[in-house]
Amino acid sequence: MKLLRASDHKRMPWKNGGGETVEIAVSPDGAGLADFDWRVSMATVASDGPFSVFPGIDRTLSILEGEGMTLFIEGRKPERLTQASDPLPFAADAPTSATLIDGTITDLNVMTRRGRLTHSVLRISVDGLGEFAFGEETTLVLCHRGSAEIDGMVLDAGDCLLVSNTDAARRTISGKAQLFQITIAAI
């Protein structure tokens, strides 16, 4: 298990130059926007406009802060995405644009290389003591709000725990937090 502190996340420009993203984790280590296997990031979106296109990539978006946005994904009905919405999966190579509902938002963006990996994103609330089961897949646990402790590792807002498949086990979790569980599996 590896703790990724919010203060250590990498800041970089969007692929289309329209803003800035905060890269939480990428595989392989040091991979760029053209050659990653998987990538987890957050972005602040301050204006309406097109999304960057990533050929051969599947992505899932979740709203972390703000009122949300309406996504216009080619071939689909418009999708309204808010903090209360389930994470939304779609192809990152489908032309996509967004209209903000009411001001700036921050989103969580998870991407995996199609045909090699799949991913899922779940929003989880923790209030007290419990257990967390990590399987054979790579799992990231992002603390969005509050604070949680997993087997002695404290996650504050923005921190992320990276759990590799060699760390598969049941772990004790405590605290009061909103978390995102990101599971990445090989096909």
N, C-alpha and C positions, 0 to 999 in steps of 0.2 A: 504494500500500500504506500502510495506517495501523496503527500499533502502539497497542493498547489495553492499558495497564498495569493490573494487578490492583488496585493502590492507587487507581485512578480509577473503578473500577466503581461503579455507583449501587446503593445499598441501599434497599429499599422493602418495605412489607408485602405479603403475599400478597393476592390478590383477595378470598379468603374470610376474611381476617384471622387465619388460623391459624398464621402464621409469617412469616419474612422471606425475601426473595429478593435475590440479587445480580444485577442486570442488567448483562450484559457488553456487549451491543449491541442496538440496536433501529432499525428503519427504518419510516417516515422518522424522522430525528433528532428527539428530543423527544416522540415519540408516546407516548400513554398505553396502558393495558391494553385500552381499548375500540377504539382506532383504529390499531394497528400493522399493518404489512404482514408483517413478520417480527420475531422476538424470540429472543435467546439469553440464558439466565440459568442460575444455579445456586441451589439451595435446600437448606437444612438441614431435614430432617424428623426430629422428635424423638418423635412419637407417631402412633399409628394414626389414620386418619380419611379424610374425603372430599377429593377434589381440587377445585380451583376449576374451574368450567365456563366454557369460552370458545366461544361460538357461532360456527360457521363457520371454526374453526381446526383444523389438523392439528398434532399434536405428536409428538416423539420424546423418550423418556427414556433416560438412561444413568446407571448408578451410578458415582460418583466415589470415595466413601469409605464405609466401613461394610460390614456383612454383606448389605445389600440389603433388598428388600421383595417382598411378593406383591401384585400388582395385580388388582383385581376390576373389570373393564371390562364394562359392560352389553353383553350379546350375545356375549361371548367366554368361553372357559375361563379360570380364574385363571392368571396369568402370574407366575412367579418371576423376579425381576430381580436380578442380582448384578453385581459388578465384572467377572466373567468372561463375562457375557451380552452378546450383540450388542445395540446400541441398539434400543429397542422403539418402533415407530411406532403411533399410534392416534389416533382422533378426540378432540379436546379438548372436544367438546360431548357425548360419551357419558358418562353418569354413571359416575364412577370413584372407588374408594376403595382404600386401601392398608393392609396390615398389615406392620409391620416384622418382619424375621426375628430380629434380635438387637441392638436398640439403634439409636441415632441413625445416620442416613445423610446423605450429601450427594449430590444428583443434578444432572445437566446436563439442561436442558430447552430444546428447540428447537421453535419454533412458527412456522407460516406460515399466511397467509390462504388457505383452500380456494378453488379456482376461479381464483385469480390467480397463486399461486406453489406450487412443490413444494420439498421439501428432502430431503437424505440426510445421514446421520451415520455416519462411519467412525472406528474406533479404530486408530491407527497407531503403531507403535514405530519409533524412530529410534536407531540405534547406529552412529555413524561418519559418513561422508560419502556424500551421494547427491544425487538430483535430485527436485524436486517440480514437478509440472505443474499450472498453474492454467489453467482453461478460460475460456470466455466467461461463465460464471455468477459470481455473487457467492460468494466462498469465505471462510470464517473458519477459522483454525487456532488452536485453544486448546491451550496447553501445560498438561497436567494434572500431570505429574511430570517432574522433571529440568530440563534446559535445552537449547534448540535455537537455532541461528542460521540464518536464512533470508535470503540475500543481504545479510548484514551487520547484520540486525536480530535482536537477541538476545531470545528469549522465555524467561522464567523461569516457574515454576509459577504459574498463574492469568492469565498474560498471553495476549493474543489478537492475531493479525494479521488484519486485515480487508483482503481483496484484492478490488477491484472488477473488473468485466468489462473495463475499460480496461487493466488490468494483466496480462492473460492472457499467460502465458509459462512457460518452464521456469526454475525457480529452484534455486540450490544450497542444500542443507540439510546441516547437520552438528550433531553433539551426541549426547547420550544422553537420550532423553525419551520419554514417552508423550504422544501428541497426539490430538486429536479434529479431524477434517476435516469441516466443515459446508458443504455446497454448497446454495445457494439459487438456483432457476431460475424464470423467468417461464414461464407456460403459454402 
